[in-house]
Amino acid sequence: MANSRRLRMDSRKETMKIRTPRWTAGRVDADLADPYLYTDEAHREMWRQARGEHPVAWTESELAGGFWSVVTHAEGSEVIRRPTSFVSDQGMRLQANPAGVRAAAGRMLVVSDGAEHRRLRGVHQAWFNARSVAALVPTLGARVEARLDALLARGTAFDAIAELTSEVPRWALFDLLGVPDEDQDELARTMEAAFDDSDPGPAGEAARTAAHTRIFGHFGDLLDLRREEPGDDIVSALAEAAPDGVPLTDDEILLNCDGLMNGGLETTSHALAGALLVFARQPDVWRRLREDPGLIDTAVEEILRWTSPALHALRTAAEDTVLGDVRIAAGDRVAIWYPSCNRDEKVFADPDTFRIDRRPNPHIAFGGGPHYCVGATLTRLEVKCVLAAAVERVAEIEVEGEAVRRPSNFLQGLSHLRIGLTPDRRTGPRSGCGPRSDPEPRSDSEVGPGPEIGPGPVNGASSSGTSSDLRIALPGADSGTGTGTVEVRSNQEVTFGRGLIGAPADISVDDPTGEPIAGRIRAAEDGLWFITNLSRARTYVVENEEGGGEYVCVPPGRLDMPVPFAHARISLPSSSGSTYMSVRAPTPANAYAATSYAADADPAAQSDPAFALDPRSKYFLVLVALCEPQLRTPATMAIPSTAEIVRRLSPLASCRRISPAAVNFHIEYIARNKLGVRNQQPPSGRSGGNWLRQAVVSTALRFRLVWTEHLALLPVAEAR
């Protein structure tokens, strides 16, 4: 009996290893890992043929070995949204150095999964949310405008990549990282060498490894400097971060700086260069954008779809599974080819036509799922800044000579683009490049023919809302910044679901297994909003897009659950992966009742504060130091140790002799006498002091007992 069962199991394993279908699209001798395969546009026909013949196919490569190629939007989206079945910690690109992958696995954001990934993403996220990126707008916008003005004044053709498209992401990212001005040129050149795939052989690999070593050396020096002289930058934040109470190691910090350089410099430059090329080749499209700058936001999304700078992303099957109609064995590598997915005829009407008014535009240029690009908001802002400045200044774009594509199987873009710009003599108001989470909605008459985005405004939904409306981005873009939107006015609601013939939902959700009306979203006064879950068995998740992993669950049947987030993403689970909608609520106009009492008021009618804290006391200084990491970086969950609090407070005259025992005493005093935390029962298995500190910090921040203004009580940052 046992032998029979073993034979059946062995038979199933062998069946899983029979990898079919095999890749047959394109030239017989084509190697998908060959970097020179993508130096012309002929490979697009290969993608089109593959989408029709085999959405998922086993691919043999002399350069990269065997792997599954995924070329359609549905299957590609499924892979990136199933992080437990398809993992990243075995490498995220073909031909990656195995030793380098092993060294980075679980310590670098892009090659980590599960708890390790959440831990690392939390310390990155606060620097790349909409609020943080918005702070870059004045400086970045001014630099883009000044550079365009200088290029136009020159009046001659120029190298668009060297003098414009590669400069814009450098200005933004180096500012965020705190890279000194004198080091930026050399670091940018080293970055280019680190990702130069033109030589796939041993010599090229050695050159790339040497370049990465130099990058590590640079950031190692910068890390030492920031520990001595902390600044308002990512490197300083990583040096101080302690997610889950554990500080990042030097290797983790350096690996993630290297990753940010790759993702932040190369991809944006390729998107911008590709945009200049297509606008030069299609002057009517550029003219339309200049005449209607309101299309800039949808143009940004179309540029990202059209250029798809990330050529592929790699995952590894963690278990035997099925993708589409294909059986995939545990350990098999799976490559998602983003440019092909983003031209899938089943998803995009006229996919080979560049349409700046395309909507919806559910491209996956930024990936999806937990590994959705952490810098997506920044990239969108950078592209928008260039378009906003150019439509006001540039009448025509002309290509001089040949546009040369970069040899690479990982990043898709141009290595040479020489252009000339004709200045625009018009005058008028400037568009600006402030970050927006979703493009301005436009009427169907303005955007021309295209895919439907829903049945139109009903039940108070509007297609041209005001700043006081609740804005919902329709399902499509993984970041919740879809290019189709509806507005919901106060005290009105919209429904969502797959709908029925004759009875459509206001917002269509492509899920044949879901309810016709799966739920409602209702807008209330002053920016408040509610969600109703009408499904029978599915829980919806609403995430705070500005917070450090905050979310609320909406169980089946829950009516009018209030949502406390102004910027939120709703995840609707389905049999084929989650569908996402983004909600943007207006800033509420809050009003407050008078809280003072008349001198002759009845004492019985008055109330004392629930938590009586004295900001002049030493225990309050300890509390502020305990809360400081989360006050400065809300996305972190760091709790400083006793020794760190001693070091933080000792420069103060009142705390010069404070001891570890005194710090522990104050924390116990705050918990027991001031906040009543000790009177609560700690969670099972978490009775230690660190739980107590977490509870104290949580209580202090939730009830605003300590706030950012109190940080002024601590020594200046240089003393840390």
N, C-alpha and C positions, 0 to 999 in steps of 0.2 A: 504493500500500500504506500509506504513511504517512498520507495523507489519510483512508483508510478507518479506520485505527486511531484517528486524532484524532476522527473523527465518532462512533465508538463510545464514546470517553471522554466527549465532550461530551454524548452521549445519556444516559450513566449519570449525569452531573452533573445534568442536567435532571430525570431521574427522581427523584434524591434531593431535589430542591427541590419536588416534588409532595407536599405535606405532608398526609397523611391517616392516620387519621381526624381529623375536625374535632370540636371540643368541641360537644356538643349538650345536655348535662345541664342541668337547672335552667331558670330563666327565660330567655327568648330574649334579653333585654336585660342579662343578668347579666354583669358585668365582674369577673373573678377578682382583678384588682388593685385593685378598689374597696374601700377600708378599711371602708366602712359595710356591706358585704355580710356581715360577720362579727359584727355587733352584736346578732344574735339567733341562735337555734338552728336556723333554717330551712335554713341552708346544709348541715346534716348530711344532710338528705334529698337535696340536690344531690350530695353526695359519694357517697352510697349508689347513686344512679342512675348516676353516672359509673363507679363500680367495675364495675357490671354491663354498661355499654354500651361503654366505651372506657377501659381502664386507662391508656393513654397516648394523649393527643389534642392536636392543635395548637389553640392558644388565641389568639384575637385580642383585644387589649385597647387601648382608647383611651388608657389611662393609661400602660401599660407596653410597648406594642408586642406583637409576636408571640413566642410561646414554647410549648414542649411542657409539658403538665401531666401529672404522674405521680401517681396516686391509689391505687395498690395496693401492698401490703407487699412482694411479690416484686420488682416492677419498681423501687420506691423503694429497696429494699435494694441492688439491683444497681447503681443509679447511684452511690450513695455509696461502694460498695466497688470501683468501677472508676476510680480516680483518674487513670489515664493517658488514659482515654477521655473522662471527664467532669471537666474541670478547674475550679478555684476562682479562679484568678487573674484572671478576667474579671469578677468580682463574685459575691457570695454572696446577693444579695437583689434582687428586682424594684425598679425605680425608684431604684436607687442612682445617685448622682451620678457620671457617667462620669469626670470629672476627678479626683474623689476616689478612685475605684477605681484609676485609672492611677497615682496618687501612692502608693497603699498596696500595690499588687500586688508580691508577693515580699518585702515588708517587714512585713506584718501577718499574724499567724498564720492568720486565717480566709480570707485572699485570697492564699494562697501554695500552691505545690505542690512535690513532689519534694524536692530537696536543700534549697531555701530553707525549705520547711515543716519538714523534720526539724531543721534548724538552729534555727529559732525555737521549735519545740515542746520541744526539749531543755532550753532555759533556763526554760520554764514548768513542765515536768512535775514537777520535784522539789518544787514548792510545793503541788501538788494531788494527790500520791499519798496512800494511806491513812495512812501514818505521819505525814506533815505535817499532814493534816487532823485526825487524832486529837488533836493538841496543842491544837486549838481547843475541844475538848469541855468542859473544866471551865468556862471563861469563858462560852462561848456557852450552854451548858445552864443556867448560873446566871442569865444575863440573861433567857433565855426564861421561866424559872420565875418570876423576879421580876416581869416584865411581866404575865404571866398572873395572878399573885397580885394585882397592883395593879388590873388591869381587873376582876377578880372582886370585889374589895373595893369598887370604885366602885359596882357594882350597877346600872348603867345601860347602855343600848346605846351602841356606839361605832363609829367608822369603822375597820373591820378592816384595811383596806389601809394607811391612814396610821399607825395605832397598833400594828400587829402585823406583817402579812405583808411590808411593805416594809422594816421595821426589821431583821428577822432577817438577811437577806442583807447589809444594810449593816453590821451589827455584825461579821459574819465577814469580808467582803471588805475593808472599810476597815482592819480589823486587819491582814490580810495585806499590804495595800498600804502601810501605815504612814501613812494619811491623818490629820493632826492632828484632834482632837475638834472644835476650833472651826471647821473647814472642812467638816465632814461634811454638815450640813444644806444648805448652799448648793450643794455638789457634787451631792447627791442631786436637788435641784430642777433643776439644770442638766441632769442626765442625763435626767430626765423630759421636758424640753423638747427635747432632742436626738433623742428617739425618739417624739415626738408626731406621729403620722401623720394626725391629724384633718383637716388641711388639705393635700390632695395638690397644691395649686397652687403657683405661684411664691412667694407670700408665705410659705406654710408651709415650702417648701424653704429660703428665706432664713433663717427663724427657726431651723430645725434646724442649718443651717450655722453660724450665729452661736453656737448653744449648743455645738457641737463645738469651735469656736474657743476658747470659754471653758474647756472641759475641757482642751484642749491647754495653755492658759496656766497652769491650776492645776498640772498635772503637770509642766510645764516648771519652775515655781518649786520644786516638791517635788524634782525631779531635781537641781536645783542645790544644794538643801539637803542631800540625801543624799550627794552627792559630797563635800561638806565634812564632813558628820556621818553616816557610814554607819550603818544600823541593821539589825535582823533583819527585813527586809521585802522584798517583791517588787521595789519600785523600786530599792532598794539593790543587790539581786542583778542586776537588769537593767543597772544602771550599771556593775557590775564584770564582767559576763559577756563572754566572748570566745569564742563557739563557733567551732570550727575555727581558733582563733588570731586571729580577727578580732572586735574589739569591736563591739557594737551601736551604731549611730548614734543621735543624739538623736531623729531622726524615727522610727526603728524602736521606740524605747522608748515614745515618746508615743503612737504608733499602737496599740501593743499594750496600753498602759494603758487607752486608750479602748475597745478591744475587750473587755478584761476587765470593764470597768464595764458594758457592754451585756449580755454574757453572764451576769455574776454577779449583777446586781441585778434586772433585769426578770423573767427567766424564773422564778427561785425564788419571787418574790412572786406571780406569776400562778398557779403551781402550788399555793401555800399558800392563796390566796384561793379558787381552784376547789375545793380540798379542803374548806374550811369551808362552802362553798355546798352541795356534794353531801351532806355529813354533816348539814347542817341540813334538807335536803329529804328525807333518808332516815334518820330517827332510829333505826330498827332496826339499821342498819349501824353507826352510831356506838355504839349500846349493845353490839353484839357486840364491837367493838374494845375497848371499856372492860372488858368481861368477860374478854377474851382478848388481853392486850397482846402475846402472842407472835406475833400477826398483823401487828404494826407494819411489819415489813420487807416483807412482801408487799403491805401497804397502800400503802407508799411507791411501789412499782413501779406499782401500779394507779392511784395518783394521777397519776403521770407519764404513763401511757398515756392516762388519761381527760382530763387537761387539755392535754396536748401543747402546752406554751407556745410553742415555735417553730412558727409557722404554716407556713412554707415555707423551703426552702433552694434556692439557685440554683446550677446548674452550667452549663458551656458545653462542647458537644461539641468535642473536639480533633481528631476524625477522623470520616469517614463510618462509621456503625456501625448496629447493630440493637439495639433494646430491646423485648423481647417480640416482637410481630409487626410492629413499626413501624420503618421506615427513617428514620434521623436523619442530617442532613447536618452536616458540619463547620461550626462557627460557630453552630449553632442553640443557643438557650438552653433549659435544661431545669429546670423547677421541681418539686421534690418536695413534695407537700402532706402534711405529717406527720400532722395529725389524721385525715385519711382513711386513710392507711396503717395507723394504729394502731387503726382500727375495721374492718379488712378481715375480712369474714365467713369467708374461707378460712383465716384464721390464728387468729382469736379467736372462741371460742364465746360466743354472746350478747354481741356487741361493744358493744351499747348498754346493757348492764347493768353497773353499778359493783360489782365483786366484790373485796373486800379479801383473799380467799383465792385469787385467780386464779394458776394456774401450769400450765404454763409461761406466761410473759408476755414474749414476745420483741418488746416495743415498740421503736421506733426514735426515741423522743423526744429522745435525745441524738445522733442521727445515727449514723454508723458509719464504718468504714474509717479511713484516716489522720486524718480530720477529726473523729473521735469526740470529743465535748465534753471538753475538758481539765479542766473543773470538775465533771464528773459526780459524783465522789465527794463533793465539797463540797456540791452541791445535795442529794444523798441525805441527807447528815448534817443539813443545815438542816431539811429536812422531817421527818426522824425526831425531831429535838430538840423540835419543836413538838408532834408527836403524842405523844411520850413524856411530855411535861409535861402536855398537855391531858387525856389519858385518866385521869390521877390527880387532876385538879382539876375538870374540866368534866362535868356530868351531861347537859346539853342545850345545843344551839346553835340559836338562832332568828334568822331574817332579818327585819329591820325595813325595810319599804319594798321598793323594787325593786332588784334587782342589775343594775347597768348594765355592759354589755360595752364594752370599749375599741375604738374604730374604728382598725383596723390590718390590713394584709395581711401583716405580718411576725411580729408577736407576738400570741398569742391569750390574752386574759385579761380581767379585770374592772377597770374604772376607779372603780367605787363599790360598796361592800358594807358595809352597816351591820348589825351583829349584836348580839345579847344573849346572855350566857352565864349558865347556871344552875350554881352551884357544887356540887361533889360533896362530900358530908359524910363519905364513907368515909375510913378511915385504913388504911395498909398500906405495904408496901415500894414504893419508886419504881422505874419501869422503867429510867430512864436513857436517854441518847441517844448512847452510844458508837458510832463508825462500825463497820459490819460490811460485809464484802465480799459476803456472801450471807445471805439470811434463814434463820432456823431451820427445818429441815425438819420437816414435820408429817405425821401419818399421814393416809391417804385418808379415814378416818372423821371426822377433825376438819375437813377442808376441804370436804366435801360433793362433789356431782357436778361434774365439770369435765373438761378435756382430760387424756388420759393422759400421764404423764411418763416412762413406761418400764415394763418388765415387773415391777419391784419388786426388792427386795434379793436378790441371788444371789451365790454365790461369795465370801461375806464382806462384801458391800455391806450397808450399814445405812441405815434411814430415820430413825434417831434416834441418831446417832453421838455419840461422846464427844470431848473435847478432844484425845485422842491419835489420832483417826482422820484419814485424808486425806479432805478434802471436795472434791467435784467438782460444780460448777454445770453443769447440763445445757445443751445448745445452746439459744440463744434470745436472751439479752441480750448486746449487742455488747461491753459492757465486761467481760464475763466475770463479771458478778454476777447471773446468772440466778436466778429465784425457785424453780426446782426443783433439788433437790440430792440426791446420794447420798453416803454415807460409806463408805470402804473401810478396813477394819481392817488392822493390821499383818500382813504376810505373806499378804495376800489380794490379789485382782485383780478388775477388771471389764473387759469387752470393750465396744467401741463400733463402730458401723457401721449400715448400713441394715437388716441382719437378713433373715431369710427366714420365710415362714409355717411355724410349728412350730419355728423355731429362731431366735428373736429375739436381738439383741444386748442386753447389759445397759443400754447407753446408746444410744438410737436417734438416728441421724444421718440427716436428711432429704436424701439424695443418691442418686437412682435410678441414677446411673452409678458409684457407689462399690462397694467390696467389701462383701459381707454382714457379714463381720467385718473391719473395717479396721485394728484395732489393739487393744492392751491397755494398761491403766494398773495398775501394781502398787505397793502400799504396802509399804515395808520398815520396819525398826525406826528409832526416833528421828527421825521426820520425813523420812527418805529415801524417794524414789520414783523409779520407772522407767517409761519409755514404750516400747512396741513398735510398729513400723510394719509392718503386714501387707499393705499395698498393693503393687501391682506396679510402679507408675510415678509415684507421688505422694510428694513430700517434705512432711513436716509441720514446722511452725515453732513452737517453744515460746519465748514472750517473757517476760522478767522484768518484771512489772508494777510493781516498785518501783525498777527500775534505769533508767539513761539509755540506752535502746535496746539493752540486752543481749538476746541470743537464742541458741538453739541449733537447728540443723537436724537432723531425724531422717530419714535417707534411706530409700527403699523397702527393705523386708526387714530393717531394723535391729532387733535383738532387745535388749530390756532396756537401753536407753540411760539412764544416770543423769541426772537433771535437778537442777541445783544451786540452783534457785529455790524459795523457800518460797511465793511468790505468783506464779503463772504463768498465762498464757493460751495455750491450744493452738489453732493455726489449721490447719484441715483444708481444703485447697483442693478445689473442685468445679467443675463446669461452669457453675454459676450463682452463683459467688462463694464466699468462704470461710465455713465454719461454725466457731464459736468455742466452746470449753469453758474454764472457769476452774478452776484447782486451788489449793487452800489446804492447805498442809502444816502439821502441828503443830510448834511450836518444839522442836528436838531437845534432849535432855538429854545434852550432850556430856561425855565423860570423857577424861582425859588421863593418860598415863603419867608417872612421875617422870622428870625430865630432869637431875637432879643426880647426880654420881658420888661414891662414897666416896673418902676420902682415899687409901686404899691400892689403888684400882682400877688395873687394867692400863692404862697410857697408850695402848697400841695399840687398846684397845676404845673409847677416847673419840674424839669428833669435834669439830672446830672449826666455828664458824659458817660457813655458805656465803658470807655477805656480812659482812665485819668493818667495821662503821661505828662511828665515835666520836661520840656525840651532843654532846660538848663542843667539837668542832672547828668551824672556820668553814665548811668545805665542807658540813658537815651542816646548818648554817643555810641555806646556799644551796639545798640539796636540799629542805628543808622549805618554803622560799619558792616553789620551783619546783612543788611538789606542792599548795600551799595552795588554789588555786581548786577543784581536784577533791576535796580533802578537805572543803571547806566545802559544795560543791554537787556531789554525785556525778554528777548528770545532765549536767554540763557537760564539755566536752573542752578547756577553755581551758588554754593554756600561756603563762605570763607572759613578756614580753620581757626582755632584759638590763636595759634602763632601768628597767622596773617592779621587777625584783628589787633593783636598786641603791636605788631609792626606798623599797622595803619594809624593807630591812635597815639603811639609813643611820642611823635613830634609835638603834640599838644602839651602845653605847660601843665594842664590839669591832669594829664594822663602819663606824665613822664615816667612814673614809677609803677604803672599798671602792670600786673603780673598775669600769667595764664590762669591762675586760680581765681583772681579777681574777675577776669572776663567770664569764666564759667559761672561764677556766683551771680554776676549781673544777668546772664542769660536765664539762669534758673529763676531768679527773682522776677524778671519780666514775664516769663512763662507762667509762673505760679501766682504771683501777686497782682500783676497788671493785666494780663491777657486771659488768664484762666485756662491756658493750654494744658497744664499738667492735670487739670481735672477731667480732661477728655481721655478716652481709652485709645491708646495708639493701635494702629493696624496690627494684625497678627504677624508676629515675626519681625516687627519693626519697633522694638522698645528702646533702641539705643539713643544716644544723645543727638545723632545726626537727624533722626526723625523729629526730635523736639525742636531743633533749630529750623528745620524746614517748616514746621507748623507755626513757629513764631514769625518767620518771614512771610509766610502765606497770609497769616492773620493781619500783620502790619500793613501789607500792601493792599489786600482786599478792602480793608476799612480805611485806607488812606491815612493811617496813623503816621506813616513816614512817607515823604514824597520827595521829588527831585530838589525842591527848594532846601531841604534839610542837608543836602550834600555840602552846602556851604559851611556847615559846622565842622567838617573834616579838614585835615591838612590839604594843601594844594596837591594836585596829582603827581607832581615831580617827587614828592616825598614817599611815594609808594614803592 
